[in-house]
Amino acid sequence: MRSRMLDGFIAQYRQAPKEIVLDIDGWDDPTHGQQQLSCLHGYYGQHMYFPVLINEAKSGYPLVLQLRAGHRHPGKGGAGILRWLCWRLKRAFPGVRVILRADAGFA
């Protein structure tokens, strides 16, 4: 699914963009019951998932949506996702400048 979302974004371009700005965010997604990966998060004080979404900032096009366990730190696993995403973008658009916008949890 992750590759299909990114393939759709790449297919929009007839010629390579000079710059792509990525915006990465995580958020609390409260759960109820015994769903797999639903965990208590101490900061939010609830059982939840902690998904991460990476959008292309100018268009808002969703590039990666990753469901994560609710007890995760906001930045945990972000580097691996970004490594894969930048590799795919650079492979499709050699020479593209990739800029990352992120809040403190991903710093």
CNS distance restraints for C-alpha pairs under 8 A (distance, minus, plus):
assign (resid   1 and name CA) (resid   5 and name CA) 6.35 0.50 0.50
assign (resid   2 and name CA) (resid   6 and name CA) 6.48 0.50 0.50
assign (resid   2 and name CA) (resid  63 and name CA) 7.44 0.50 0.50
assign (resid   2 and name CA) (resid  64 and name CA) 5.87 0.50 0.50
assign (resid   2 and name CA) (resid  65 and name CA) 7.27 0.50 0.50
assign (resid   3 and name CA) (resid   7 and name CA) 5.94 0.50 0.50
assign (resid   4 and name CA) (resid   8 and name CA) 6.19 0.50 0.50
assign (resid   5 and name CA) (resid   9 and name CA) 6.60 0.50 0.50
assign (resid   5 and name CA) (resid  62 and name CA) 7.26 0.50 0.50
assign (resid   5 and name CA) (resid  63 and name CA) 5.72 0.50 0.50
assign (resid   5 and name CA) (resid  64 and name CA) 7.05 0.50 0.50
assign (resid   6 and name CA) (resid  10 and name CA) 6.24 0.50 0.50
assign (resid   6 and name CA) (resid  63 and name CA) 5.28 0.50 0.50
assign (resid   6 and name CA) (resid  64 and name CA) 7.37 0.50 0.50
assign (resid   7 and name CA) (resid  11 and name CA) 6.04 0.50 0.50
assign (resid   8 and name CA) (resid  12 and name CA) 6.70 0.50 0.50
assign (resid   9 and name CA) (resid  13 and name CA) 7.73 0.50 0.50
assign (resid   9 and name CA) (resid  61 and name CA) 7.25 0.50 0.50
assign (resid   9 and name CA) (resid  63 and name CA) 7.23 0.50 0.50
assign (resid  10 and name CA) (resid  89 and name CA) 7.89 0.50 0.50
assign (resid  10 and name CA) (resid  92 and name CA) 7.16 0.50 0.50
assign (resid  13 and name CA) (resid  17 and name CA) 7.52 0.50 0.50
assign (resid  16 and name CA) (resid  92 and name CA) 7.98 0.50 0.50
assign (resid  16 and name CA) (resid  93 and name CA) 5.33 0.50 0.50
assign (resid  16 and name CA) (resid  94 and name CA) 7.90 0.50 0.50
assign (resid  16 and name CA) (resid  96 and name CA) 7.34 0.50 0.50
assign (resid  17 and name CA) (resid  93 and name CA) 7.25 0.50 0.50
assign (resid  17 and name CA) (resid  96 and name CA) 6.43 0.50 0.50
assign (resid  18 and name CA) (resid  95 and name CA) 7.47 0.50 0.50
assign (resid  18 and name CA) (resid  96 and name CA) 5.03 0.50 0.50
assign (resid  18 and name CA) (resid  97 and name CA) 6.13 0.50 0.50
assign (resid  19 and name CA) (resid  96 and name CA) 5.44 0.50 0.50
assign (resid  19 and name CA) (resid  97 and name CA) 4.54 0.50 0.50
assign (resid  19 and name CA) (resid  98 and name CA) 5.84 0.50 0.50
assign (resid  19 and name CA) (resid  99 and name CA) 7.45 0.50 0.50
assign (resid  20 and name CA) (resid  56 and name CA) 6.85 0.50 0.50
assign (resid  20 and name CA) (resid  57 and name CA) 7.91 0.50 0.50
assign (resid  20 and name CA) (resid  96 and name CA) 7.12 0.50 0.50
assign (resid  20 and name CA) (resid  97 and name CA) 6.24 0.50 0.50
assign (resid  20 and name CA) (resid  98 and name CA) 4.95 0.50 0.50
assign (resid  20 and name CA) (resid  99 and name CA) 6.24 0.50 0.50
assign (resid  21 and name CA) (resid  56 and name CA) 5.77 0.50 0.50
assign (resid  21 and name CA) (resid  57 and name CA) 5.42 0.50 0.50
assign (resid  21 and name CA) (resid  58 and name CA) 7.00 0.50 0.50
assign (resid  21 and name CA) (resid  98 and name CA) 5.89 0.50 0.50
assign (resid  21 and name CA) (resid  99 and name CA) 4.66 0.50 0.50
assign (resid  21 and name CA) (resid 100 and name CA) 5.87 0.50 0.50
assign (resid  21 and name CA) (resid 101 and name CA) 7.17 0.50 0.50
assign (resid  22 and name CA) (resid  54 and name CA) 6.46 0.50 0.50
assign (resid  22 and name CA) (resid  55 and name CA) 5.74 0.50 0.50
assign (resid  22 and name CA) (resid  56 and name CA) 4.78 0.50 0.50
assign (resid  22 and name CA) (resid  57 and name CA) 5.47 0.50 0.50
assign (resid  22 and name CA) (resid  98 and name CA) 7.24 0.50 0.50
assign (resid  22 and name CA) (resid  99 and name CA) 6.03 0.50 0.50
assign (resid  22 and name CA) (resid 100 and name CA) 4.82 0.50 0.50
assign (resid  22 and name CA) (resid 101 and name CA) 5.96 0.50 0.50
assign (resid  23 and name CA) (resid  54 and name CA) 5.49 0.50 0.50
assign (resid  23 and name CA) (resid  55 and name CA) 5.23 0.50 0.50
assign (resid  23 and name CA) (resid  56 and name CA) 6.24 0.50 0.50
assign (resid  23 and name CA) (resid  57 and name CA) 5.50 0.50 0.50
assign (resid  23 and name CA) (resid 100 and name CA) 6.08 0.50 0.50
assign (resid  23 and name CA) (resid 101 and name CA) 4.79 0.50 0.50
assign (resid  23 and name CA) (resid 102 and name CA) 6.03 0.50 0.50
assign (resid  24 and name CA) (resid  52 and name CA) 7.05 0.50 0.50
assign (resid  24 and name CA) (resid  53 and name CA) 5.76 0.50 0.50
assign (resid  24 and name CA) (resid  54 and name CA) 4.40 0.50 0.50
assign (resid  24 and name CA) (resid  55 and name CA) 6.58 0.50 0.50
assign (resid  24 and name CA) (resid 100 and name CA) 7.56 0.50 0.50
assign (resid  24 and name CA) (resid 101 and name CA) 6.50 0.50 0.50
assign (resid  24 and name CA) (resid 102 and name CA) 5.37 0.50 0.50
assign (resid  24 and name CA) (resid 103 and name CA) 7.82 0.50 0.50
assign (resid  24 and name CA) (resid 106 and name CA) 7.88 0.50 0.50
assign (resid  25 and name CA) (resid  52 and name CA) 5.62 0.50 0.50
assign (resid  25 and name CA) (resid  53 and name CA) 5.46 0.50 0.50
assign (resid  25 and name CA) (resid  54 and name CA) 6.56 0.50 0.50
assign (resid  25 and name CA) (resid 102 and name CA) 6.77 0.50 0.50
assign (resid  25 and name CA) (resid 103 and name CA) 7.30 0.50 0.50
assign (resid  26 and name CA) (resid  50 and name CA) 6.39 0.50 0.50
assign (resid  26 and name CA) (resid  51 and name CA) 5.58 0.50 0.50
assign (resid  26 and name CA) (resid  52 and name CA) 4.23 0.50 0.50
assign (resid  26 and name CA) (resid  53 and name CA) 6.27 0.50 0.50
assign (resid  26 and name CA) (resid  74 and name CA) 6.18 0.50 0.50
assign (resid  27 and name CA) (resid  50 and name CA) 5.74 0.50 0.50
assign (resid  27 and name CA) (resid  51 and name CA) 6.18 0.50 0.50
assign (resid  27 and name CA) (resid  52 and name CA) 6.90 0.50 0.50
assign (resid  28 and name CA) (resid  44 and name CA) 7.67 0.50 0.50
assign (resid  28 and name CA) (resid  48 and name CA) 6.38 0.50 0.50
assign (resid  28 and name CA) (resid  49 and name CA) 6.26 0.50 0.50
assign (resid  28 and name CA) (resid  50 and name CA) 5.16 0.50 0.50
assign (resid  28 and name CA) (resid  51 and name CA) 7.28 0.50 0.50
assign (resid  28 and name CA) (resid  70 and name CA) 7.67 0.50 0.50
assign (resid  29 and name CA) (resid  48 and name CA) 5.23 0.50 0.50
assign (resid  29 and name CA) (resid  49 and name CA) 5.08 0.50 0.50
assign (resid  29 and name CA) (resid  50 and name CA) 6.13 0.50 0.50
assign (resid  29 and name CA) (resid  51 and name CA) 7.43 0.50 0.50
assign (resid  30 and name CA) (resid  46 and name CA) 6.72 0.50 0.50
assign (resid  30 and name CA) (resid  47 and name CA) 5.92 0.50 0.50
assign (resid  30 and name CA) (resid  48 and name CA) 4.10 0.50 0.50
assign (resid  30 and name CA) (resid  49 and name CA) 6.42 0.50 0.50
assign (resid  31 and name CA) (resid  35 and name CA) 7.37 0.50 0.50
assign (resid  31 and name CA) (resid  38 and name CA) 6.54 0.50 0.50
assign (resid  31 and name CA) (resid  47 and name CA) 5.70 0.50 0.50
assign (resid  31 and name CA) (resid  48 and name CA) 4.78 0.50 0.50
assign (resid  31 and name CA) (resid  49 and name CA) 6.94 0.50 0.50
assign (resid  32 and name CA) (resid  47 and name CA) 7.20 0.50 0.50
assign (resid  32 and name CA) (resid  48 and name CA) 7.98 0.50 0.50
assign (resid  34 and name CA) (resid  38 and name CA) 6.98 0.50 0.50
assign (resid  37 and name CA) (resid  49 and name CA) 6.76 0.50 0.50
assign (resid  37 and name CA) (resid  68 and name CA) 7.11 0.50 0.50
assign (resid  37 and name CA) (resid  69 and name CA) 4.56 0.50 0.50
assign (resid  37 and name CA) (resid  70 and name CA) 6.53 0.50 0.50
assign (resid  38 and name CA) (resid  47 and name CA) 5.89 0.50 0.50
assign (resid  38 and name CA) (resid  48 and name CA) 5.07 0.50 0.50
assign (resid  38 and name CA) (resid  49 and name CA) 5.40 0.50 0.50
assign (resid  38 and name CA) (resid  69 and name CA) 5.92 0.50 0.50
assign (resid  38 and name CA) (resid  70 and name CA) 5.38 0.50 0.50
assign (resid  38 and name CA) (resid  71 and name CA) 8.00 0.50 0.50
assign (resid  39 and name CA) (resid  46 and name CA) 7.96 0.50 0.50
assign (resid  39 and name CA) (resid  47 and name CA) 4.94 0.50 0.50
assign (resid  39 and name CA) (resid  48 and name CA) 5.65 0.50 0.50
assign (resid  39 and name CA) (resid  49 and name CA) 6.94 0.50 0.50
assign (resid  39 and name CA) (resid  69 and name CA) 6.35 0.50 0.50
assign (resid  39 and name CA) (resid  70 and name CA) 4.60 0.50 0.50
assign (resid  39 and name CA) (resid  71 and name CA) 5.39 0.50 0.50
assign (resid  40 and name CA) (resid  45 and name CA) 6.76 0.50 0.50
assign (resid  40 and name CA) (resid  46 and name CA) 5.37 0.50 0.50
assign (resid  40 and name CA) (resid  47 and name CA) 4.14 0.50 0.50
assign (resid  40 and name CA) (resid  48 and name CA) 6.41 0.50 0.50
assign (resid  40 and name CA) (resid  70 and name CA) 6.30 0.50 0.50
assign (resid  40 and name CA) (resid  71 and name CA) 5.85 0.50 0.50
assign (resid  41 and name CA) (resid  45 and name CA) 5.65 0.50 0.50
assign (resid  41 and name CA) (resid  46 and name CA) 5.81 0.50 0.50
assign (resid  41 and name CA) (resid  47 and name CA) 6.25 0.50 0.50
assign (resid  41 and name CA) (resid  48 and name CA) 7.00 0.50 0.50
assign (resid  41 and name CA) (resid  70 and name CA) 5.93 0.50 0.50
assign (resid  41 and name CA) (resid  71 and name CA) 4.66 0.50 0.50
assign (resid  41 and name CA) (resid  72 and name CA) 7.66 0.50 0.50
assign (resid  42 and name CA) (resid  46 and name CA) 7.29 0.50 0.50
assign (resid  42 and name CA) (resid  71 and name CA) 7.58 0.50 0.50
assign (resid  47 and name CA) (resid  70 and name CA) 6.70 0.50 0.50
assign (resid  48 and name CA) (resid  69 and name CA) 7.59 0.50 0.50
assign (resid  48 and name CA) (resid  70 and name CA) 4.70 0.50 0.50
assign (resid  48 and name CA) (resid  71 and name CA) 7.77 0.50 0.50
assign (resid  49 and name CA) (resid  67 and name CA) 7.00 0.50 0.50
assign (resid  49 and name CA) (resid  68 and name CA) 5.96 0.50 0.50
assign (resid  49 and name CA) (resid  69 and name CA) 5.18 0.50 0.50
assign (resid  49 and name CA) (resid  70 and name CA) 3.90 0.50 0.50
assign (resid  49 and name CA) (resid  71 and name CA) 7.68 0.50 0.50
assign (resid  50 and name CA) (resid  67 and name CA) 6.64 0.50 0.50
assign (resid  50 and name CA) (resid  68 and name CA) 5.13 0.50 0.50
assign (resid  50 and name CA) (resid  69 and name CA) 5.82 0.50 0.50
assign (resid  50 and name CA) (resid  70 and name CA) 4.73 0.50 0.50
assign (resid  50 and name CA) (resid  71 and name CA) 7.39 0.50 0.50
assign (resid  50 and name CA) (resid  72 and name CA) 6.75 0.50 0.50
assign (resid  50 and name CA) (resid  74 and name CA) 7.54 0.50 0.50
assign (resid  51 and name CA) (resid  65 and name CA) 7.09 0.50 0.50
assign (resid  51 and name CA) (resid  66 and name CA) 5.52 0.50 0.50
assign (resid  51 and name CA) (resid  67 and name CA) 4.32 0.50 0.50
assign (resid  51 and name CA) (resid  68 and name CA) 5.02 0.50 0.50
assign (resid  51 and name CA) (resid  69 and name CA) 7.73 0.50 0.50
assign (resid  52 and name CA) (resid  64 and name CA) 7.88 0.50 0.50
assign (resid  52 and name CA) (resid  65 and name CA) 5.85 0.50 0.50
assign (resid  52 and name CA) (resid  66 and name CA) 5.28 0.50 0.50
assign (resid  52 and name CA) (resid  67 and name CA) 6.60 0.50 0.50
assign (resid  52 and name CA) (resid  68 and name CA) 7.34 0.50 0.50
assign (resid  53 and name CA) (resid  62 and name CA) 7.15 0.50 0.50
assign (resid  53 and name CA) (resid  63 and name CA) 7.65 0.50 0.50
assign (resid  53 and name CA) (resid  64 and name CA) 5.68 0.50 0.50
assign (resid  53 and name CA) (resid  65 and name CA) 4.55 0.50 0.50
assign (resid  53 and name CA) (resid  66 and name CA) 6.51 0.50 0.50
assign (resid  54 and name CA) (resid  62 and name CA) 6.12 0.50 0.50
assign (resid  54 and name CA) (resid  63 and name CA) 5.61 0.50 0.50
assign (resid  54 and name CA) (resid  64 and name CA) 5.10 0.50 0.50
assign (resid  54 and name CA) (resid  65 and name CA) 6.55 0.50 0.50
assign (resid  55 and name CA) (resid  60 and name CA) 5.43 0.50 0.50
assign (resid  55 and name CA) (resid  61 and name CA) 5.35 0.50 0.50
assign (resid  55 and name CA) (resid  62 and name CA) 4.34 0.50 0.50
assign (resid  55 and name CA) (resid  63 and name CA) 5.33 0.50 0.50
assign (resid  55 and name CA) (resid  64 and name CA) 7.08 0.50 0.50
assign (resid  56 and name CA) (resid  60 and name CA) 5.23 0.50 0.50
assign (resid  56 and name CA) (resid  61 and name CA) 5.23 0.50 0.50
assign (resid  56 and name CA) (resid  62 and name CA) 6.49 0.50 0.50
assign (resid  56 and name CA) (resid  63 and name CA) 6.76 0.50 0.50
assign (resid  57 and name CA) (resid  61 and name CA) 7.42 0.50 0.50
assign (resid  68 and name CA) (resid  72 and name CA) 7.10 0.50 0.50
assign (resid  72 and name CA) (resid  76 and name CA) 6.42 0.50 0.50
assign (resid  73 and name CA) (resid 105 and name CA) 7.67 0.50 0.50
assign (resid  74 and name CA) (resid 105 and name CA) 5.23 0.50 0.50
assign (resid  74 and name CA) (resid 106 and name CA) 6.43 0.50 0.50
assign (resid  75 and name CA) (resid  79 and name CA) 7.81 0.50 0.50
assign (resid  75 and name CA) (resid 105 and name CA) 5.31 0.50 0.50
assign (resid  75 and name CA) (resid 106 and name CA) 4.32 0.50 0.50
assign (resid  75 and name CA) (resid 107 and name CA) 7.35 0.50 0.50
assign (resid  76 and name CA) (resid 106 and name CA) 8.00 0.50 0.50
assign (resid  77 and name CA) (resid  81 and name CA) 6.61 0.50 0.50
assign (resid  78 and name CA) (resid  82 and name CA) 6.10 0.50 0.50
assign (resid  78 and name CA) (resid 106 and name CA) 7.08 0.50 0.50
assign (resid  79 and name CA) (resid  83 and name CA) 6.01 0.50 0.50
assign (resid  80 and name CA) (resid  84 and name CA) 6.36 0.50 0.50
assign (resid  81 and name CA) (resid  85 and name CA) 6.20 0.50 0.50
assign (resid  82 and name CA) (resid  86 and name CA) 5.92 0.50 0.50
assign (resid  83 and name CA) (resid  87 and name CA) 6.08 0.50 0.50
assign (resid  84 and name CA) (resid  88 and name CA) 6.27 0.50 0.50
assign (resid  85 and name CA) (resid  89 and name CA) 6.18 0.50 0.50
assign (resid  86 and name CA) (resid  90 and name CA) 5.92 0.50 0.50
assign (resid  86 and name CA) (resid  98 and name CA) 7.40 0.50 0.50
assign (resid  87 and name CA) (resid  91 and name CA) 6.05 0.50 0.50
assign (resid  88 and name CA) (resid  92 and name CA) 6.23 0.50 0.50
assign (resid  89 and name CA) (resid  93 and name CA) 5.82 0.50 0.50
assign (resid  89 and name CA) (resid  94 and name CA) 7.86 0.50 0.50
assign (resid  89 and name CA) (resid  96 and name CA) 7.83 0.50 0.50
assign (resid  90 and name CA) (resid  94 and name CA) 4.93 0.50 0.50
assign (resid  90 and name CA) (resid  95 and name CA) 6.80 0.50 0.50
assign (resid  90 and name CA) (resid  96 and name CA) 6.39 0.50 0.50
assign (resid 102 and name CA) (resid 106 and name CA) 5.87 0.50 0.50
assign (resid 102 and name CA) (resid 107 and name CA) 6.78 0.50 0.50
assign (resid 103 and name CA) (resid 107 and name CA) 6.63 0.50 0.50
